[in-house]
Amino acid sequence: MIKRASALTLMVLFACFTTGVHAQATRTWVSGVGDDANPCSRTAPCKTFPGALSKTLAGGEIDALDSAGYGAVTISKSITIDGGAGVASILAQGTNAIIVNAPNAVVTLRNLQLQGLAQSGDPGLNGILVFAAKALHIEHCVIQNFGQNGINITASDGGQVFILDTISRGNLGNGLNIAATTNAELVTVSGSHFLNNTNGVVAGNLTMTTLVGSQATGNSQSGFVVNSSNGTSLLNLVDSRAINNTVNGLAAGGGSASARIRISNVSLFGNGSGMTIMSNGNIESFRNNVNLGTGTPSILQNLQ
């Protein structure tokens, strides 16, 4: 009788486990009129990104059916979150809108609007805070008005971040802030805009960052900054612009480790100083750049 009871118990446990596994889907859906008690199917969608995430298999996708606010979310596995054609937003007060802490995972964030309400008494912290990911793709997103940074990458795993056609604006910190802790973080930015932040882009410790066809405009400090006190940091800037930044268009150095900016077809207009080079900093030019501000382009190292 004891053996038969034990076997029955194992069968029940196995049935519960398999039911839990099958409850997760490769594609789930959210809607402003959904309910997180639903299975997150297209006809019975969930209401929030966290609710759908728990019911989506690793490597799957969450899609928004309509314009709505879908809640701050922490991501710990491979996933795609796509806001679709509407306004899929996250309004964050006193917290981060999205945290990515997913070692060895591939995460895609697409068509999202993140709002931090910087002028409120309780603004959001960071729009996207990255602790770990093998690869993170941020595509066609608007990130605005956060109390700290629009995108804050602080990682130790040496992963890669790809930012495409994204706007980060009105943040009280930096539009894009990068500072690795152990292994160099590789960041590639294409067709993106960093507007009206404190600094547009800051590439700090142990970073290798490349921006192509991007712009930093109207920031209260500098457009593009590279500095380091831990390992070499490099910022490549190609076909890009720094315009009307109060202090500097480009600023390199100021820390205890090497910090370099390499520029090709870069234009600097209306900045307090076009280029500033500080201790352990260097700006290397391919000679096809325009600097209509002040600064000392004569000390640049030409690469051809």
C-alpha positions as CSV (number, residue, x, y, z in Angstrom):
1,M,0.0,0.0,0.0
2,I,2.9,2.4,0.9
3,K,4.6,1.7,-2.4
4,R,1.4,2.2,-4.4
5,A,0.7,5.5,-2.5
6,S,4.3,6.7,-3.3
7,A,3.9,5.9,-7.0
8,L,0.6,7.7,-7.0
9,T,2.2,10.7,-5.4
10,L,5.0,10.8,-8.0
11,M,2.4,10.6,-10.8
12,V,0.6,13.6,-9.4
13,L,3.8,15.6,-9.0
14,F,4.8,14.7,-12.6
15,A,1.4,15.8,-13.9
16,C,1.7,19.1,-12.1
17,F,5.2,19.7,-13.4
18,T,4.2,18.9,-17.0
19,T,1.1,21.1,-16.7
20,G,3.3,24.0,-15.6
21,V,5.7,23.5,-18.5
22,H,2.9,23.4,-21.1
23,A,1.3,26.5,-19.6
24,Q,4.2,28.5,-21.0
25,A,3.9,29.5,-24.7
26,T,6.4,30.6,-27.3
27,R,4.3,33.7,-28.0
28,T,2.1,35.6,-25.6
29,W,0.0,38.8,-25.8
30,V,-0.8,41.8,-23.6
31,S,-3.6,44.3,-23.9
32,G,-4.8,47.3,-21.9
33,V,-8.0,45.4,-21.3
34,G,-6.3,42.1,-20.5
35,D,-6.0,40.2,-17.2
36,D,-2.8,38.6,-15.8
37,A,-5.0,35.6,-14.8
38,N,-5.5,34.8,-18.5
39,P,-3.3,32.4,-20.4
40,C,-1.9,35.4,-22.4
41,S,-3.2,34.1,-25.7
42,R,-4.3,36.5,-28.5
43,T,-7.9,36.0,-27.5
44,A,-7.3,36.1,-23.8
45,P,-4.3,38.4,-23.3
46,C,-2.5,39.4,-20.1
47,K,-2.5,42.9,-18.8
48,T,1.2,43.5,-18.0
49,F,4.6,42.6,-19.2
50,P,5.5,40.8,-15.9
51,G,2.3,38.8,-16.1
52,A,3.1,37.7,-19.7
53,L,6.8,37.0,-19.0
54,S,6.0,34.3,-16.4
55,K,3.9,32.5,-19.1
56,T,6.4,32.8,-21.9
57,L,9.1,30.3,-22.6
58,A,12.7,31.4,-22.7
59,G,13.4,32.5,-26.2
60,G,9.8,33.4,-26.9
61,E,8.1,36.7,-27.6
62,I,5.6,39.0,-25.9
63,D,3.5,41.3,-28.3
64,A,1.3,44.2,-27.4
65,L,-2.1,44.3,-29.0
66,D,-3.0,47.9,-28.3
67,S,-1.8,51.2,-26.8
68,A,-1.5,51.0,-23.0
69,G,0.8,51.0,-20.0
70,Y,2.2,47.6,-19.4
71,G,4.2,47.9,-16.1
72,A,7.9,47.9,-15.1
73,V,9.5,44.5,-15.7
74,T,12.7,42.6,-14.7
75,I,14.0,40.3,-17.4
76,S,16.1,37.2,-16.5
77,K,15.8,35.0,-19.6
78,S,16.0,35.3,-23.4
79,I,12.9,37.1,-24.6
80,T,11.6,39.5,-27.2
81,I,9.2,42.3,-26.1
82,D,7.6,44.1,-29.0
83,G,5.2,47.0,-28.5
84,G,3.8,46.7,-32.0
85,A,2.3,49.6,-34.0
86,G,0.6,51.3,-31.0
87,V,2.0,53.1,-28.0
88,A,3.2,50.3,-25.7
89,S,4.5,52.2,-22.7
90,I,6.0,51.7,-19.3
91,L,5.4,54.6,-16.9
92,A,7.9,54.3,-14.0
93,Q,7.9,56.3,-10.8
94,G,10.5,55.6,-8.2
95,T,11.8,52.6,-10.0
96,N,13.5,51.4,-13.2
97,A,11.3,50.8,-16.1
98,I,13.1,47.7,-17.4
99,I,15.9,45.8,-15.7
100,V,17.9,43.3,-17.8
101,N,19.7,40.7,-15.6
102,A,19.9,37.7,-17.9
103,P,23.4,36.2,-18.1
104,N,24.0,34.2,-21.4
105,A,20.6,35.3,-22.7
106,V,19.5,37.2,-25.8
107,V,17.0,40.0,-25.1
108,T,15.2,42.2,-27.7
109,L,13.2,45.3,-26.7
110,R,11.4,46.8,-29.7
111,N,8.8,49.6,-30.2
112,L,8.5,50.7,-26.6
113,Q,8.0,54.1,-25.0
114,L,9.4,54.4,-21.5
115,Q,8.4,57.5,-19.4
116,G,10.1,58.5,-16.2
117,L,8.2,61.7,-15.2
118,A,11.4,63.5,-14.3
119,Q,9.4,66.7,-13.3
120,S,7.3,64.8,-10.8
121,G,8.2,64.5,-7.2
122,D,9.0,60.8,-7.6
123,P,10.7,60.2,-11.0
124,G,11.7,56.9,-12.4
125,L,15.3,55.8,-12.0
126,N,16.6,54.4,-15.3
127,G,14.7,53.7,-18.4
128,I,16.7,50.5,-19.1
129,L,19.2,49.2,-16.5
130,V,21.5,46.5,-17.8
131,F,23.3,44.2,-15.4
132,A,23.9,41.2,-17.7
133,A,23.1,39.8,-21.1
134,K,24.9,37.9,-23.8
135,A,23.2,40.3,-26.3
136,L,20.7,43.0,-25.8
137,H,18.9,44.6,-28.7
138,I,17.1,48.0,-28.2
139,E,15.2,48.9,-31.4
140,H,12.8,51.8,-32.2
141,C,12.3,52.9,-28.6
142,V,11.7,56.2,-27.0
143,I,13.1,56.7,-23.5
144,Q,12.5,59.9,-21.7
145,N,12.4,61.9,-18.5
146,F,14.1,59.6,-16.1
147,G,15.7,60.8,-12.9
148,Q,19.0,59.0,-13.6
149,N,19.9,57.7,-17.1
150,G,17.9,56.8,-20.2
151,I,19.9,53.6,-20.7
152,N,22.4,52.6,-18.0
153,I,24.7,49.7,-18.9
154,T,26.7,48.5,-15.8
155,A,27.8,44.9,-16.5
156,S,30.6,42.5,-15.8
157,D,30.0,39.8,-18.3
158,G,31.5,41.4,-21.4
159,G,28.2,41.1,-23.3
160,Q,27.1,43.2,-26.3
161,V,24.4,45.8,-26.6
162,F,23.0,47.0,-30.0
163,I,20.9,50.2,-30.1
164,L,19.0,51.0,-33.3
165,D,16.8,54.0,-34.2
166,T,16.2,55.0,-30.6
167,I,15.7,58.3,-28.8
168,S,16.8,59.0,-25.3
169,R,15.8,62.5,-24.1
170,G,15.1,64.7,-21.2
171,N,16.8,62.5,-18.7
172,L,18.4,64.1,-15.6
173,G,21.5,61.9,-16.0
174,N,22.9,60.7,-19.3
175,G,21.0,59.6,-22.4
176,L,23.3,56.5,-22.6
177,N,25.6,55.7,-19.7
178,I,28.1,52.8,-20.1
179,A,30.5,51.5,-17.4
180,A,31.6,47.9,-17.3
181,T,33.1,46.4,-14.1
182,T,35.2,43.3,-15.1
183,N,35.1,42.5,-18.8
184,A,34.8,45.1,-21.6
185,E,31.3,45.8,-22.7
186,L,30.8,46.2,-26.5
187,V,28.1,48.7,-27.5
188,T,27.0,49.5,-31.0
189,V,24.6,52.4,-31.7
190,S,23.0,53.2,-35.1
191,G,20.7,56.0,-36.1
192,S,19.9,57.2,-32.6
193,H,19.5,60.5,-30.8
194,F,20.5,61.7,-27.4
195,L,18.7,65.0,-26.7
196,N,18.4,67.4,-23.7
197,N,20.0,65.1,-21.1
198,T,23.0,66.1,-18.8
199,N,25.3,64.3,-21.2
200,G,24.3,62.6,-24.4
201,V,26.5,59.6,-24.3
202,V,29.1,58.7,-21.6
203,A,31.4,55.7,-22.3
204,G,33.2,54.9,-19.0
205,N,35.3,52.1,-17.6
206,L,36.1,49.1,-19.9
207,T,34.0,50.0,-22.8
208,M,34.3,49.8,-26.6
209,T,31.5,51.8,-28.1
210,T,30.8,52.6,-31.7
211,L,28.1,55.1,-32.8
212,V,27.2,55.5,-36.5
213,G,24.8,58.0,-37.9
214,S,23.8,59.3,-34.4
215,Q,23.4,62.7,-32.8
216,A,23.8,64.3,-29.3
217,T,22.0,67.7,-29.2
218,G,21.1,70.2,-26.6
219,N,22.6,68.4,-23.6
220,S,23.4,70.6,-20.6
221,Q,27.0,69.3,-20.3
222,S,28.6,67.4,-23.2
223,G,27.5,65.5,-26.3
224,F,29.9,62.6,-26.3
225,V,32.2,61.7,-23.4
226,V,34.8,59.0,-22.8
227,N,36.6,58.6,-19.6
228,S,38.0,55.7,-17.5
229,S,39.6,54.8,-14.2
230,N,39.5,51.1,-14.9
231,G,40.9,49.7,-18.2
232,T,41.0,51.3,-21.6
233,S,37.9,52.9,-22.9
234,L,37.3,53.7,-26.6
235,L,34.6,55.6,-28.4
236,N,34.3,55.4,-32.2
237,L,32.2,58.1,-33.7
238,V,31.3,57.9,-37.4
239,D,28.9,60.0,-39.6
240,S,27.6,61.7,-36.4
241,R,26.8,65.1,-35.0
242,A,27.2,67.0,-31.7
243,I,25.1,70.2,-31.8
244,N,24.3,72.9,-29.2
245,N,25.7,71.1,-26.2
246,T,26.4,73.7,-23.4
247,V,30.0,72.6,-22.4
248,N,31.6,70.2,-25.0
249,G,30.8,68.5,-28.2
250,L,33.4,65.9,-27.5
251,A,35.3,65.3,-24.2
252,A,38.0,62.7,-23.7
253,G,39.9,61.8,-20.5
254,G,39.8,63.0,-17.0
255,G,40.3,59.6,-15.3
256,S,43.3,57.6,-14.3
257,A,43.2,55.2,-17.4
258,S,43.4,55.7,-21.1
259,A,40.3,57.1,-22.8
260,R,40.2,57.7,-26.6
261,I,37.7,59.0,-29.1
262,R,38.2,58.2,-32.8
263,I,36.2,60.4,-35.2
264,S,35.3,60.1,-38.9
265,N,32.9,62.5,-40.7
266,V,31.8,64.1,-37.5
267,S,30.4,67.6,-37.3
268,L,30.4,69.8,-34.2
269,F,28.2,72.9,-34.3
270,G,27.3,75.4,-31.6
271,N,28.9,73.7,-28.6
272,G,30.5,75.6,-25.8
273,S,33.8,73.9,-26.8
274,G,34.0,71.7,-29.8
275,M,36.6,69.3,-28.4
276,T,38.2,69.0,-24.9
277,I,41.0,66.7,-24.1
278,M,41.9,66.0,-20.4
279,S,44.4,63.8,-18.6
280,N,44.8,60.4,-20.2
281,G,42.5,61.4,-23.0
282,N,43.1,61.5,-26.7
283,I,41.0,62.3,-29.8
284,E,42.1,60.7,-33.0
285,S,40.9,62.2,-36.3
286,F,40.5,60.8,-39.9
287,R,40.8,64.5,-41.1
288,N,37.3,64.6,-42.6
289,N,35.6,66.3,-39.6
290,V,34.1,69.7,-39.0
291,N,34.6,71.7,-35.7
292,L,32.8,75.1,-35.7
293,G,33.3,75.6,-32.0
294,T,36.3,76.3,-29.9
295,G,38.7,73.7,-28.7
296,T,42.2,72.6,-29.8
297,P,41.9,70.5,-32.9
298,S,45.6,71.2,-33.5
299,I,46.6,68.6,-30.9
300,L,44.6,65.8,-32.5
301,Q,46.4,62.8,-33.7
302,N,45.6,62.3,-37.4
303,L,45.1,58.7,-38.5
304,Q,45.8,59.3,-42.2
